[in-house]
Each structure stands twice: as C-alpha cells, then as structure tokens.
Amino acid sequence: MDDDPRLSHYVYIYMASRDKPLKFAFIVGETIEYLCIKICNAFNISPLARHLFALQSYSTKLWFPCGHILEEDSEKYRFNFRLRFKPSSMDRLREIDLNAYNYYFEQVRKDVLDNKVPDIVYEKHKHELIGLGVSDMYRVMLEEELPREIVESEYKKYIPKECIKRHAFFIRKPIHNALTKLSGYDAAYVKEQYLKQFERMAPNYPYEEYTTLMDKDVPNLRAKVLLRVTIEQVKYCEIDMGTWKTICRIEDISTLSIGKNNTVLIGRRTGIPLCVQFDTKTILLSFVSALDGYYRLSVKWNFNLCSGDSSIITPSLERLQKLRCHGPVGKDFSYTKLKEKCANEPGSYILRESETEYGVYYIDVYNKDGTISSQRVMETKPDKFAMTNSARVYESLRHLISSFQNPNESIYLGKCLGFSEYDKSKLLLCASENVVNEVAADEEIITTLLQGGPRCVPWNELQVYKAIAKSDEDLTRTTTMTNLHRAIWRVAKGKKLEVIMKILKTEENNYTKEFLELVGKWSQLRSGALVRLYGITVAPTIGMLLELVNLGPLDKYLCSNSKSVLTVDMVEATVCLATALWHLEENGVIHGNIRCRNVLVHLHTDNSFIVKLGDPGLFTYTEDDIYWIPPECYTDLTSAKYSLQADIWALATTIWEIFSRGASPPKYHKTHTVKMFYKCGNRLPPPKDCPNEIYKLMLECWGKNNSISRKQPQAIMRDINQILYEVYNARRTHTYATICPKLFKEADGNNDENGSIFTEESKSNSESQTSLVTDYTSIPFDDNATEQLISYQNQDSSSDELSFYLRWLNNELYKMPVAGNGSDCGPSREDSSSKTNKSKINDKTFNSKDNSQWQRTYEINENLDVILLGRIGEGFYGEVYKGTLRRRNGKEVDSEQDVAVKKLKTQEDSENVLDFEREIKIMERLKHPNIVKILCSVDRILVMEFIQFGSLLSYLSSHRFSLAYKTLLGFALDIVAGMEYLGSMNIVHRDLAARNILVANEDRVKISDFGLAQVIAASDYYVFKTLRNIPIKWYAPESLRHNKFSTRSDVWSFGVTMYEVFSYGVDPQLSIRVSEKEISMTTITDLLNALERGHRLPCPDNCPQEIHRKLMLSCWQLNSHERPIFATLREDIEQLLCNY
C-alpha cells in the first residue's frame, strides 16, 4: 500500500481496538471516503458494511464528509475511525459482517470504559456498569483461554473508571463472586449479551449533538438550541429548557440546502422548511453529512440530500452513477431484479460491486436460454480490469462491457439495468426491517371534514354557477371533454367553501372510466404544490371539486405581469413545480400533461410567489406537444402518458416557458423537422435573462432517456431549493434609502432583484440569443467522461431542412418578449446589440465542452485573463463577482489567483459610469493593510483581492458566541487605522458600515466598497449634489440635512459601525419611546428630527459602558467639530485593548 512514491504524506488513525494510532499513507487530493475504504480494507471490513464507518477529528470530535479532500498539510490529520451510522439491529450487523460487528463491540466497550456515553450516568447505572465489566472479563477468559485469577488481577482494565473511583476498596469481592458463578457460555453469546445490556442503557447511542441557532415562530428571532441526530430522527432542545422535540424523522427529510453565514435549510415532506445556523462551516458539514448518511442508509442509498457543497457529495456514488453500476446489493437482489425487469430480453445485465471484496465487480447476465450467469471482474491495477480466467486486460469497465456487444458471442452484454432510487436492497442497513414504507400525508388540512381525504359530496350541498365564460378561463384550463364551473360548497352550517367543479360533459360518457381513473389518482395526493381535490360528485353527473386558485394560469400571469415578476419569483415557482413532480413520483403517479398553462398562481406578494400544478385533465397529445415530449416517445406519443422520464422532460420545457415569461416554444408547420432537431441532440437555447444555473438544470432534465443522464425529481428539487436558498436574501429590504435634501421625502426605489446570486452573464446578450447552444446526446463511453455540450454544427446531418428550421427558430426566439416590455406577449424584443457597451475589454462567452460550470472570461491584456464565477454582492451601479485571475506566460497558464471582480451593470446611465470610473481612480491610489487591495483595472472592470470570510456583518452574526471583546476591539482598531489613512489622503468614504468591512482572517479586517467615496480636495467637506439611494441610518445629521460630507461625518458612521460590531450585527435602527411604546425612525424626516433632539442608539446588550461612551457616543456629537478625529479614536481603542 505504501510503495507508491506519491504516498509521502501520512495520517494517524485512532482505532477502538488499539491503544496507539496507526499510520496510513495518502496521496494529496484523495478524499476522506477513499481513506476510509483503505482502512476498512486493511481491517477486513466488507464493502457492504464500510458505509457505516466514518472518520472523526481526533481533536474537535467533528466528522469529515465523504468528499473532503486531503491536503498537503498532514499535521492536522488525526482521525478516530468509528462506526458512525448505527444499523437497524446488531443481529443484522453480525449477519452481514462479523468483523464490523466485532469492531462496533470494541468501540462500545472503549466508550463505556472511558465514560464517553452521555446517556450512561453512574448514579443510575452503577450496577449495570459493573455487570458489563464482569461480562467483559469473562469474554476475555473464553477468547484468550486465560485463567480466572489472571483476568481478575487485572480488573481495572475491564471496569469503568468511574466505578473504580467510587468503589476502590469494595469492588474486587463482587467481581470475584460473579466470575466464579459464570460458566457454560461461549464468547459470542457473552458479547451479544453485553451489547444488549448496553442497548438498554443507551438506546440512542451513537447519537450526535450540535449547538446551533434555529428559527423561531417570531420573525427574525433565532434561539440557541441543541440538535440531536439519531438513526430515526432529528430532535432539538432549547438550551436550559431540557425538553426534546422532534423536527422530523430521517425518512421525512426532502432536501438540505446550504446557505450563507453557515446556515442550512432543512426541507421536510410536511411543514415549512427549517433554517438552522452554525458557528463554523466545519460544524455545518459534520451535521449535514450525518443527515445525508442516515438518509442514504435508510431511505435512498443512491441519493445525496445536499448538493450545496462538493464535500457532501459521495465520490463513490458519483462514479457508480456514471458507470450505471449498482452498489454491493448481492446476488439474490440482482437476480430477482433481472427476472422482474429484463422482460426476457437476452443480454440484459446488471453491473454491481462485490459485497465481500474490494476492487471486484460482478456482471449478472440474462442468457438466451432464460438462465442467469455471473462474470467476476477484478481491478488488477488502478484503472485496469480483467475477467476471471481471462488474460485480457481492459482500460476501464466501460471498455470491458463494450467488448461484449455481439449478440452471437457466448457472453453478450446488451441492455444495462441501472439502479433506481427506489431499489429496496440490503444496502439500506439503517432502515427498519419491519416498517412498510408509507407516504406521509400533507398537513395542509383545510377543514376537519377533509381529514380522511376527499369527500363524496351530495349535490344538495353545492350551489353551482354557470360554466366559466371564456373571459374567466384563467381560473384553470378546460378540455373539450369537461366543463368548468364555479361553485359554493356548504361544508357545514354557516360555513362555505368556494371551489371549481370539473364536470364530465354528458356527450362524453365514453370517457367515464378515464375520468374516474383521474379522480382516483388525484385523490391520493396531499401536497401544497398541487391543486387539491376536495371531493367528487356522482349524481346527477360525475365531477371533481377542486381548489380555487384565483390568480389563474401561470403562462398568462407571467405574460400580463412581466414587470412585477422578478427572477427570484420564477425560481420560487420552479421550486413549487419541482416539489409537485417529486410528490407525484413518490406516489407512483404520472402526470403526463405538465405545461405552464396547467400551473396556477396561488399567491404573489413582495416576499413570495407560490404556484400549484393542476390535474392533467382528459387529453390527447397532438403535434403541438412535441416540445414537451422526449424523443424516445416520438414513435408513440401516447407512451408519454405513462413515463416518469417524459414528465421530467416536460418539467424542463415548462421551466423554459416560465423563464420565457409564459411564452411557449414557437410552433413550426413541419413537426418531423422539430423531431429531427431533438433527435440530433439539439435543445432549446436559454431564454433571455435566464440564470445560468436554471438553464443548466433544464439541460440536465433534457438528457438522454435514462435515469442516469436525466436528472430525477428529488435531485431536481434538491438543486432548485439550493438555488432559491442562495437568492432568498434578495427579498429582504435594502439597507439604502433615497434622500431628497429639500423636502425630506423618500422616493420609491427600483424594484429589481438586488441580492440575487445570478450573475450578469446570465442576462444573455444578442449573440447568445441568436445561436443555438444544445445539450449533450449521451454520456461518452468512458469512466471519467463528462456530459458534453454539442451544437448542430457538430452533427453529421447536413439536412437543408433542419438548417432552415434552426434559422427560423433563432429568429422566432429573438422576437419573443422580455421582462419590462408590458403586458403584450407578442414579438417586441429590441435589438440588444444596439445597446452593447463599447468596452475595450474582450468579452468572451465561455464555451467549454464541459457544461458543469458556465463562466465568462475577460481578457485584461495578452498575459492576463479574469474568469467570472458566481455573484457575491452588489452596490449602486456595480456587481461584485468571485473570479479567478489567470496569468499566462505565452500560451501556458503561469498562475491563478482567487479575486473579487467589480463590474458595471449593463444598463447603467452615464452618471453611474463616471461614478464607477471615479471609484477605480480612488482605489488605485490606496495602499494600506486595512483597505482592500486593487490588483488591476481596465475600463469598466475592477479586479481586487478576494477576502475569504466575507462581510463583517455576516461574520459577527455567525460567530457571535465565540467573539470576545478583545477580538472586536482588534477589528475596531483595523477599521480606524484604515479610515485614518483615508483621511490623510483627503478621501471621504461615505458608506462606512459593517456590511462594507471584509474579514480577511480571524485577526484582520479591511475596508471595501468605495462606490460613494469622494476626494474632498482643498476643502474639508464635500456637498453631495444629486439624488440617489443612501444609507441613512449610518449618516450624520449634517449629511441628512445639508448633504455635507467630511471625515467628521465618516466618524459618525464609524460610531454606528461600532454599534453593529458590539451588538454582533444588530440593525442600527433608532427607536424612541412614546407613551410606553417603541417607535422606529424609518423616514429621513423622523430620523433627522430625533437625532437633532438628542436621541441616540442605546448601548448594545452586554457591551461595556466604557466602549459605548468612547467609541459610539463620542462619535455622535451633533456639532461635527466636537467629534474625535480618527487618530484620537485609535488611541482610545489601544487603551481599551489594554483593559480587555
């Protein structure tokens, strides 16, 4: 194992069965999972049982996720190797792997001896503890054939330390008496009884606990709680309360989304998502990996709950998915699945990992004579494979399989049966062996009458109105076989419910069976993402009573409200739609008619956009449905009614409609040409302004016809939730207001999508609108292959007809409406090329064959490029991205550096262009350790050093429990040093706030964002002459009243920033008490009047009065000349540091 010359780095592994750590070599870049596999292999723990084990930090006791990359600095790598995920029973563990069972025994034994089992308390369990010790001594006597006297003389090795400590003089006699009475048992039985007794004492072992902040029912309030993760559920307990409450069972978790500031959103089958916040990313990853591991071992072995961090993704699972290879499911499962799924088709096969040997695979093949045979495949060397009894070596498993594609050979490998998320195999080691999977009911019960599901409603309880007129069709969509009516259902005396009735037309009685089947499948569904079925009527006609969704079909709503629907609204609508599809899949229901017109808008507010998927109705496919039907169904369109993969394809096209503002793909008179378009691997291009992350999701749903290359419903829901969670802050009120210097009135700000993660390059330019970028056709036959983008030009087809269609489609898409063009959904797109910035920068759209990440590259000069990644912030006229600065030496890349890139927004006016150029000029002058460093600039792009830990405001919130006053004063000293330097350069910052301070490391902060900065030249102040958004809560009175700015107004802002720092990020909202009520000063007039009357922000909770007096109140003198200068503040802080 250590012969590889690259194995020059080592980790130390502490084993439960050994006193001293073992030394394992590793290669830099290997993952934690791979290291764990090596340890399991060394200790003969099988490939099946190894998924129960994980590596824990020896010092912090936190767990490392599977995908964590081992780095060169090996000094920090000391791990505990432990069974982390508890199987459903010890009998099950012993049956699948005796070595794993024995290791678990040693782990339990060591934890008992070291008093590391929290549930075992000496006062409660003292007799049981001594009993465990005696059992252990007896086991050693049997296993090692030692005389009782020798074992008894070493009793301290077997009795827990706490027992010896409390019974030092009285413990030997009861031990002696107990040992003399024991006889007639074997070691295995004694070990089994030991674990059973331990299970009674600590039934939740080995649970994990995490301290976190959790959202409460009160808005913006989070409580400090303990989270506990066990094999069955996640619980919480408020600190000092002592009562444990269940958050959800493991099987009820739907998604995990990682957000900013070390937050995690726990999506649940029922109930609203729950947000928790951790002190550090390491703690967060430990917690998330616990939930993900138990979910994989209890519910879906082939699925990772979280995709928000690469270290959470299980590397071995990714590789198996690419290979379409099962895990170590065993021969019995494989043979049974082949018989059930292969449809007697010779050459059908299953590729699976061995249960007992590492580097060994089995290919189970359904033969021509109806028998099933197995071929053993060994990995002889890394990436070298051979079959048993064959000398031929293959470069990969794909290479091996492709060598047996001839139906006339003795071994024929034709159709591969890949794994399914719903396989119930022996891999679910933590799943209950007795519980049958049940679908959880939705908690959204409209009335108690509906608790048992939809009702059969008598006609006399209904008041039915005339059929919906054409002008009212927006309530939902009708078909030719049904009529829609508004109705009132009198559910009880004095209570009524307005509903929609879908009634089968009298002349369509031949569709009665199909209509009842629709009622039957829709009645079993309980999800807030679906239009709910309240009940049915059977006389005088058959009908469905459906939830009334007042805002109507989504396609028309998007078209008529394009100005008010934001990008984040469309993302949230996509989340609802993905949730609906996942719920359908969980219940085994195929929709068959997912279209934007069948999605209804339930709610649209400033903070929410909720849509619901309606029932499919009675329908027949036409040629107009081609865009929603996958190519594998073209020969028989009706087959799409019964295909989950067709629903996934239709979902992607519906998402395309959503981001096209309700417009459908343009109709073309030759349907066979459209089919040829898709069969050649082409896909619809991204809608204008569609975020790259969303289009990438569409492409993944438009994959080839199998569950490997086409993203599946829960994965879709997981990924879109992650996107939504990252943009959720876009809905929060901006901290800036607009000032009018004479009238003191606040003007409305632009209702745009500030705060979204979606980058400027997601707003497609005219070039991307007139070229068709298409999806991959298949995954190449290679183990390490990636899904590749192809274009029509790469296809062999040279059909003039298809070429004409491509040009026609480009032209039609180019004429489609965009946001802000009003309610008309007809062709109205302006030629964006006429508005293109005439920048000197060579702006090149990144077009890699690997579509895993879409980027944009800017060429600064011939030796310098900057690559834009995700957006991380924005100012008044600029957006800030994380990027990579790439230095080249000729054609070779010399070095790469993480950077922050500020880029002017595309549609800014000439005044903002001048402001941005002024900001660049100011920053080019600055060189100070407490000011963010500029690396280079050209025209409308500013490249700065990347500050790892983000804004001080976020850092304060996420580390509030670990930041001492000394650390906070250190931050204050850095800020005042940077501001003193700015003053010496005659620069006024004008936007000093915690959000604009960046945390470089635990001991250093830097001032950033000079978007409002001004050079004050010879005078000592600057008068602001234009109206715009400003951060009023940080501004001095003279700035609010007279627009005067100086270093003394920056001192006022410094005091407000200190309030933020010592309150750990509390919003500096001034409130005054009037008639025993606290009233917030939210308008500029109120705020200014309150400040001039002497009202000031109070001392933050637990902040020393001395700090409040010297660093805050002194800065808030109404007379600006009475405020301290930054040099004086620096001296005050240095003195305070001596005191703390």
Buried (B, 14 or more C-beta within 10 A) or exposed (E): EEEEEEBEBBBBBBBBEEEEBBEBBBBBEBBBBBBBBBBBBEBEBBBBBBBBBBBBBBEEEBBBBBBBEBEEEBEEBBBBBBBBBBBBEBEBBBEBBBEBBBBBBBBBBBBBBEBEBEEBEEEEBBEBBBBBBBBBBBBBBBEEEBEBEEBBEEBEEBBBEBBBEEBEEEBBEBBBEBBEEBEEBEBBEBBBBBBEBBBEBBEBBBBBEBEBBBBEEEEEEBBBBBBBBBBBBBBBBBEEEEEEEEBBBBBBBBBBBBBBBBBBBBBBBBBEBBBBBBBBBBBBBBBBBBBBBBBBBBBBBBBBBBBBBEBBBBBBBEEBBBBBBBBBBBBEBBBBBBEEBBEEEBBBBBBBBBBEBBBBBBBBBBBEEEEBEBBBBBBEEEEEBBBEEEEEEBEBBBBBBEBBEEEEEEBBBBEBBBBBBEBEBBBBBBBBEEEEEEEBEBEEEEEEBBEEEBBEBEEEBBEBEEEBEEEEBBBBBBBEBBBBBBBBBBBEEEEEBEBBBBBBBEEBEEBEEBBBEBBEBBBEBBBBBBBBBBBBBEEEBBBBBBBBBEBBBBBBBBBBBBEEBBBBBBBBBBBBBBBBBBBBBBEEBBBBBBBBBBBBBBEBEEEEBBBBBBBBBBBEBEBEBBBBBBBBBBEEBEBBBEBBBBBBBBBBBBBBBBBBBBBBBBEBEBBEBBBBBBBBBBBBBBBBBBBBBBBBBBBBBBBBBBBBBBBBBBBBBBBBBBBBBBBBBBBEEEBBBBBEBEEBEBEEBEEEBBBBBBBBBBBBBBEBBBBBBBBBBBBEEEBEBBBBBBBBEEBEEEBEEBEEBBEBBBEBBBEBBBBEBEEEBEEEBEEBEEEEBEEEBEBEBEBEEEBEEBBBBBBBEEEBBBBBBBBBBBBBBBBBBBBBBBEBEEEEEEEEBEBBBBBBBBEBEEEBBEBBBBBBEBBEEBEBEBBBEBBBBBBBBBBBBBBEBBBBBBBBBBBBEEBEBEBBBBBBBBBBBBBBBBBEBBBBBBBBBBBBBBBBEEEBBBBBBBBBBBEBEEEEBBEBEEEBBBBBBBBBBBBBBEBBBBBBBBBBBBBBBBBBBBBBBBEBEBBBEEEEEEEEBBBBBBBBBBBEEEBBBEBBEEBBEEBBEBBBBBBBBBEBEEBBEBEBBBEBBEEBBEEB
